[in-house]
Amino acid sequence: MSLDQFLDQPPAQLEDGVGLALSGGGYRAMVFHVGALIRLNEVALLRKVKRISSVSGGSITAGVLGISWKDLTFTGDVASNFGIVVERVRKMADTSVDAGAIIGGILLPGSISDRVAKAYDSVLFQGAKLSALPDDSQPGNPGFVINATNIQTAALWRFSRNYMGDYRVGLVEHPDVPLATAVAASSAFPPVLSPLTLQIGQPVVNMPGADLHREPFTKTAVLSDGGVYDNLGLETITKRYATLLVSDAGQKIAPEEAPQHDWARHSLRVLDTIDNQVRSLRKRTLIDSYLRNEHSGTYWGIRTAFVDYKLAADPLQCATRNPTPLAEIPTRLEALPRDVQDRLMNWGYAVCDAALRAHLDAALQAKLGVTITPPAKFPFAEGY
């Protein structure tokens, strides 16, 4: 990944490549995205992706995929052993993190976010640092960008193998940061899991336009969930790549007949409303870019109705299935029963497939070197 790419300096024209965005949404998103990745791998698209941009729960999935990439065996651009990614995510989905971290952070030394990072490291990353992510200068390797929000600068803070930082502070080259810390910052869901305070122990390179390249900004970054800034993870792919694939497991705000009037709960409701509107605006902008032919690609969401794709073939009988109960799983880092994991992955698989078949036409498939035919069965028994 070049410096210009990391900063999203727009090229003269969009690069002829694929960017994949994985949204936030706690464990619900983490597991849903795995189903989509299974389908992308099956149709030989996953290895065509040049950058995977993630926030919050999506960053857990991205982190697991990143450290697993070297272990995947690709034949004809399809990994025959993708089950290792599935099992590693399952191990996390079997583990409740948020409640224990909150209690420990209140009663014991150390912050809540530090305890979340320790849990990620213990279950998934075992001390791996950002340098363990794939080297995207090598053919067939995607670049990974894990996104958090810098609360000091109100800008997107990005973690990758080669750089971390934001456009107002500057960049750290080859950051010596644990992968678990980056993922914990990206998933520091406010108000209880946020913030994560990152001590910057390496030089910060001054960049053109970095108006906050000074202490304390270059010594400490106070970070929150990447979804505070961009819950779809679009920021780091839309300015760079011609083809955008977007997996969205975000939760839609529910109506309230009698909103609370006390300042604390009313403030939370207002913040949730703002978040919902920002998320909706980003989605509309993305869809408009498809309609205007500024980008090719497709979007799929956990609440998307299969029938909306108007596909002739429905081999998984999705038209009669209802994903709403899955979409309403709370945004938590709380263990999910194995049958719920299966159903989330199956739905991620099915709706990703539907979006690909509906919106990647024959010309784009030929350009990408893939052929997308209807699937034969769900990855796991019982559907969703």
JONORJO-V416896 format. One record per backbone hydrogen bond with DSSP energy under -0.5 kcal/mol. CO is the residue of the C=O (numbers start at 1). NH is the residue of the N-H. If there is no record, write none. Layout:
# JONORJO-V416896
CO&NH  CO&NH
This chain:
# JONORJO-V416896
2&6  3&7  4&8  4&9  5&8  8&10  15&17  15&242  17&243  18&50  18&51  19&245  20&53  21&23  21&247  22&55  23&58  25&28  25&29  26&30  27&31  28&32  29&33  30&34  31&35  32&35  32&36  33&37  34&38  35&39  36&40  37&41  38&42  39&43  40&45  40&46  41&44  45&48  45&49  46&49  48&18  50&143  51&20  51&53  52&145  53&22  54&147  55&58  56&59  56&60  57&60  57&61  58&62  59&63  60&64  61&65  62&66  63&67  64&68  65&69  68&71  68&72  69&72  72&74  73&80  75&78  77&47  78&75  78&80  79&82  81&84  82&85  82&86  83&87  84&88  85&89  86&90  87&91  88&92  89&93  90&94  92&95  93&336  94&96  97&101  98&102  99&103  100&104  101&105  102&106  103&107  104&108  111&115  112&116  113&117  114&118  115&119  116&120  117&121  118&122  119&123  120&124  120&125  121&126  125&128  128&179  128&180  129&132  130&133  134&136  135&138  138&141  140&142  143&52  145&54  145&147  146&159  147&56  147&226  148&157  149&151  149&224  150&154  150&155  155&150  156&158  157&148  158&165  159&146  162&174  163&160  164&172  165&158  166&170  168&212  170&166  171&173  171&205  172&164  175&177  177&130  178&182  179&183  180&184  181&185  182&186  183&187  185&188  186&56  186&226  186&227  187&189  188&225  189&193  196&198  196&223  197&199  198&200  198&221  199&201  203&205  205&171  207&210  209&211  210&213  212&214  214&217  214&218  216&219  216&220  219&200  221&198  221&223  222&151  222&152  223&195  223&196  224&149  225&228  226&229  226&230  227&231  230&233  231&24  234&237  234&238  235&239  237&240  237&241  240&15  242&244  242&296  243&19  244&298  245&21  246&248  246&300  247&23  247&249  248&302  262&266  263&267  264&268  265&269  266&270  267&271  268&272  269&273  270&274  271&275  272&276  273&277  274&278  275&279  276&280  277&281  278&282  279&283  280&284  281&285  282&286  283&287  284&288  285&289  286&290  287&291  288&292  289&294  289&295  290&293  296&244  298&246  300&248  301&304  305&308  306&309  307&310  314&317  317&320  318&321  321&323  323&326  323&327  324&328  326&329  330&332  332&27  333&97  333&98  337&340  337&341  338&342  339&343  340&344  341&345  342&346  343&347  344&348  345&349  346&350  347&351  348&352  349&353  350&354  351&355  352&356  353&357  354&358  355&359  356&360  359&361  361&365  362&366  363&367  364&368  365&369  365&370  371&373  380&383
